[in-house]
Amino acid sequence: MFEVIKDILIFTASLGILIASYRLWVEKDRKNIIFARIHIVGVIDCACFIIFLSLGEVLLAFVYLILAPFMAHAIAYASYYDKNNTK
């Protein structure tokens, strides 16, 4: 029974990753697009966290959970200051 639940979690998270990746690919360039893309990547991060937990990789899941927001913040910060310095 546990294997079935694990397989359902992995399938659902993988489907979420595919849908979010598609949205990341087709998103048009517009004002503040970086924040929309970071939000989409956040969905992928949550799905990856669920997959890691389902596979029993608890340490890797929590390292990923801690480092992913820092990465998103660094990207947003760099994008913000890149746009302000070029104008």
N, C-alpha and C positions, 0 to 999 in steps of 0.2 A: 504494500500500500504506500509506503514511504517513497519507493522508486517512482510510482505513478505521479505523486504530488511533485516530486523533484522534476520529473520530465515536463509536467504541465507548467511549472514555474519557469523552467529554461525556455520552453517554447514561447510562452507569453512574453518573456523579457526579450527574446530574440526577435519576435514580431515587433515589439516596441522599438528596438534598435533599427530594424529595417524601415519602419514608417518614419521615424525621426530622421534617419539618414536621407531618405527621399525628400523630406521637407527641407533639410539642410541644403540639398543639391538644387532644388527648384526655387528657393527663396530669391526673390528679385532684390537687386540693390536699391536701397532706399535710405532715408535718414535713420540713423541709429540702428542700422542693420546688425551691427556687431552684438548688440544686446539681445536681439531676437535669436541670433545664431548661438549665443552662449546659453540661452534658455533651452534651445533644442538640444544642445550638447549636454545640458543638465539632465534631460530626460534619458539620454543614452547612458549617462553616468549612473543614474538610479537603476537602470536595467542591468548594467554590468555588475553593480553591487549585489543585486538579487541573484544573478547567475553565479557569482563567486561564492555567495553563501550556500546556494543550492549544491554546488560542487564540493562543499566542505572546506573551502579555502578561506577560513575565517580571518586569519592574519592579513592575507592579501586584500580581502574585502575591506577591512578597516583602514589599512594603509591607503587604499584607493579612495575610500570615503573621506579621509582627512586631506589628501593631496589634491583631489579634484576641485574643490572650491578655491584653493589657492591658485591653481592654474587658470581658472576662469577669471578671477580677480586680476591676475597679472596680464591676461590678454586684454581685458577691458581697460585697464589702466594704461597699457601701452597704446591702445587704439585712441583713447581720449587725448593723451598728450601728443601723439603723432598728428592728429587732426588740428590741434591748437597751435602747434609749432609751424605747420606748413601754411597757415593763413596769414 
